[in-house]
Each structure stands twice: as structure tokens, then as C-alpha cells.
Amino acid sequence: MVAPRRIDIFRVTMSEEAVALASSVLRSGYVGEGPMVARLESAFAQVSGTQWNAAVNSGTSALHLAMIAGGVGSGDEVITTAQTMMATSHAILMQRAVPVFADVQLHTGNIDPQDIEHRITERTRALLVVHWAGYPCDMEEIHAVARKHKLVVVEDAAHAVGARYRGAAVGSLSPLTCFSFQAIKHVCCGDGGMLSTLNAEHRERAARLRWFGIDRARRVPSILGEAEWNVTELGYKYQMNDIAAAIGVANLAHLGATLGRHREIARRYRQALASVPGITLLDSKDDRESACWLFTMLAERRVDLLRMLHAKGIAGSVVHMRIDTNDVYGGRRDDLPNLDRFTELHVSLPIHTGLSDDDVDYVIAAIKGGW
Ligand SMILES: Cc1ncc(COP(=O)(O)O)c(C=O)c1O
């Protein structure tokens, strides 16, 4: 009997080199924040085209440090999107600030730049945008609003490592960009994140704040055993350790191949599903290159589609539902019509480096067979 096929929506992309490099750290006698973290930061700068980088223990920590660097404080407002994972708005709450949700574009799931300006008040400090599925937001329009109202732009690029917008790498566009190296992301550290910035001072401050506020680089050694320092600002325990960094360094070397495979799978899905009744593909403009971390589309009768896929061993999912519905942010907003529609329709198909062409054809055939 042929075993039923099982196609996961995600799979961890872990290289053999990651096993070897992490093992060398485990055997080295030093596993804290050290030379491997520095190596990851400089390798990431080279591979991603970002400028100043501070590695941290999660994308969420990077977002919190970005809020601090962006000057977001108690009572401030940050205009953001609800089509994301809760980490995005949690970072705003961590600063005792208030997330203000703008609508999304129905055909990208990204924040709609046209819906930002009327939500700006004298308390607005920053715009925190998310590149849903790895497809870059309309950054030029977002920057234009930010310039006009003197707001800081922070990008949540948890899905978008390797994405490009109008020739420039995501991470080189705005003052502060946050990446996630969590288990199922393109670059896996187990858990980890990166704060990328265009400003050396932001980088220096982030390096302090990721370790209780202590400036590790300028500590003065003391015969007493503990180095001398003066902490001037509240910091956190957000540093990355060398075990996670080693996994990241090795997996980062495969980023090009990982992106290439995700993009190829996305291209196959787009070609095959463009004319399937009941499916609407999301936008794919020529001026930007998605990281294709997810393959999200809009589907009529989504629950029926998911039932059909699951019956065939294919794991479709919404991945993340709108977050404004949570009481921690004050409950569901009723002024986000595109998000309402997106919420009814969006669904993501399997996309990962473990999928063969035959698996992709199997998913396509299942959908073309109807639901
Ligand atoms: C859009 C978005 N932002 C932030 C995060 C948080 O990243 P991390 O899990 O590395 O803290 C995630 C995690 O999946 C995410 O999807």
C-alpha cells in the first residue's frame, strides 16, 4: 500500500554545516555572546546588504529595541498593521505605547499607505510596517508620509530577509528594520533576530540594551573579578548566544539557495493557479522582489478548500489571523474594511525547501480538482 502523502506547510531549513559549527561551539568551552555573534552580524551585513547590525535572541526583542531606538515611549501612538503576528504590536505595548491599526491592501495584506495619514495625531511617533509573507510594503509612499509628519519608520521584516524594493535590500531602506531567525524562517538560529539600522549610534545603543544596558566593549577589567561599568539606561537580557549564532552563520550561507527555492515554488503556484476560479493571487509587482516566505492567496470558501487540502495530506493554513481582535490591544476595530475582507479570504500554501517539484504539482492538482 502506498503511504498517504503528507505535505507540511513549513519545514526547518537546517544545514549539516550548522550541526558542525554549533557542535564546535558546544565543545569550545564558551557558549555565551562572543565571537560567533560578531561573525553572524558581519556575515549578515554582507549577505543582506544592511549596514549596522545587532544580533538579539528573537525578532520580538529586535522590535522592542527598535521601538526604544525610535523614541517611542509611554502614551505615544504607533501606526501599524493588524495583519501580522502579535510580536509586532506587543513591541509597542512593551513601551507602554498604543498601537493604532491602519487598514491593509486587499491584494498584498500589507499596510495601506493611503490609510495612514488620517490616523496621525500629535501623539504619533512611528510607523511600524510588516512585509506580509515577505512581499515588501509600498515603502516610498510610507516614507513620504513619515517625512511629512516627522515620524520614524520601523520595518518588521520577520518574513522578508532577502527581499528587495526598487533595487535596494529590505534592511537598507528605513532607520530601523527587524528580522527574525526563529525556527521556520529563511535563516534559522533556533531562535534569534537582528536589528538592522542605518545609524551607528542606534547600533551601539542596541548592543548595550541587549545586555542589561552594559557596554561590553568598553568594560574595564578589574582585579575584583567583575569588570567595571556604569549602566545609565534600563537594558534587557536580549543578547544572542554563540550556539544560536553558529547555527545562524552556517544557515545564512544557504540563504541564496533557500530564497531561490521559495521563489521557484511561488512562481509555479502563480503560473498554475492564476486562472483557477475562486482563487485570487496577491500582487507581484516588478519593482520589488518578495522573500516568498509564505505563499498567501485569497480563496473563496476557504474552509472547504482547507478541508479538501487536509484530506489529501496537504497542510494549508492562515498562518496568522488579524491581531486587533485581542483584548490586550483594546479589541476588534470596525474601520478596517480591507482587513475584514482579507481575513475572510486569505490562506497560505506549503512552501519550504523540503518540497519537491512533484509535491508542488500534487498541491496544484489538488486545487485544480476543485473544493
Ligand atoms: C511578522 C512577525 N513579526 C515578528 C515575529 C517575531 O519573531 P520572533 O519569533 O523571532 O520573536 C514574527 C514571528 O513569527 C512574525 O511573523
The ligand as an ORCA input file, in Angstrom:
! r2SCAN-3c Opt
* xyz 0 1
  C       5.519     39.353     11.375
  C       6.286     38.826     12.545
  N       6.900     39.706     13.340
  C       7.626     39.306     14.399
  C       7.756     37.977     14.709
  C       8.516     37.590     15.924
  O       9.709     36.960     15.654
  P      10.370     36.008     16.736
  O       9.558     34.762     16.811
  O      11.755     35.775     16.213
  O      10.375     36.746     18.024
  C       7.146     37.015     13.905
  C       7.298     35.595     14.203
  O       6.827     34.705     13.536
  C       6.377     37.450     12.791
  O       5.754     36.575     11.985
*
